[in-house]
Amino acid sequence: MIDETNLPQEVINFRNDKPIEEVSLSPSTSHVEYKSPAAHPQSKRKPEEVSKKQNFTFLEIHPVIKELKFLIHPKILLDPVGDRLFYENKKNSKRGGEIYYPPNGWIRYGLKVAMIFGHSNWLAKDGNSNEWAVVYSGFRNSPMKTELSQKLIDPMNGKFRPNLKNSNNLEFSNSKDVNPRSENFNKPCGIGIICSAKPDLAEIKTTPFSLNGIKYKMLLQCRANPVKMRIPQSNQELRIFNLPDHVRPYGILIKQI
């Protein structure tokens, strides 16, 4: 069992898209309704822009995260720098030269991945040449059982290293790659990891789960090497990656449904 009264501040904190030092890190002692951004004088967000189903305070550990104990023990695998609540009206932008569709209405817990892969340029948001695109990956089974840990923990050594697996869906393996930036443009996409550029499509495919009588969905928000990204002609909403090194999860998305 984990002594939750002694969890590090970085785990207790869930911030409203603000630097950590701008909010109190004292955990809530009782359940109250979600505190809207109006509680923060510097915020320009309107309370009605936030999904009304997110009924926990930012100063509590999300119940789903609390249940996934491997994320916080024996080592902290979460990075509060990546924590976000995505408002319903956040506009599309670009990452890695590709359109970035933000996961509006979702809560994100950042994963501590910045230096796992040698450098963090792939996580940039300034359009530099090393910046990777954003894609989304869902779950065939409940992530509360083993599927999430299988995607984040190396089975060979038990260490934290996000690593997605090839899909069993072969429907698009012979479809022509229509991504002009791809190294294999106009060739069959082949088998690989299937993701979506749009969170709403990934949400349709992911498996819902229940915790304490409340239903949720979960996605992994990932960065993807844009020149290794295959776009099948038969379904151009999808993104296929032939090797795990071509796509890297960096955040856990949670939505109450």
Secondary structure, DSSP 8 states (H G I E B T S, - for coil): ---GGG--HHHH---SSS-GGGS-----SS------GGGSTT----GGGS-TT--S-TTS--HHHHH-GGGTSSS--B-GGG-EE--TT---EEETTEEE---TT-EEEEBS-TTTTS-SGGG-SS--TT--EEEEE--SS-IIIIIHHHHHB-TTT--B-------S--TTTTSBB--TTSTTTTSB--S-EEEESSHHHHHHHS--EEETTEEEEEEEEEEE-TTS-B-BTT-TTEEEESSGGGEEEEEEEEEE-
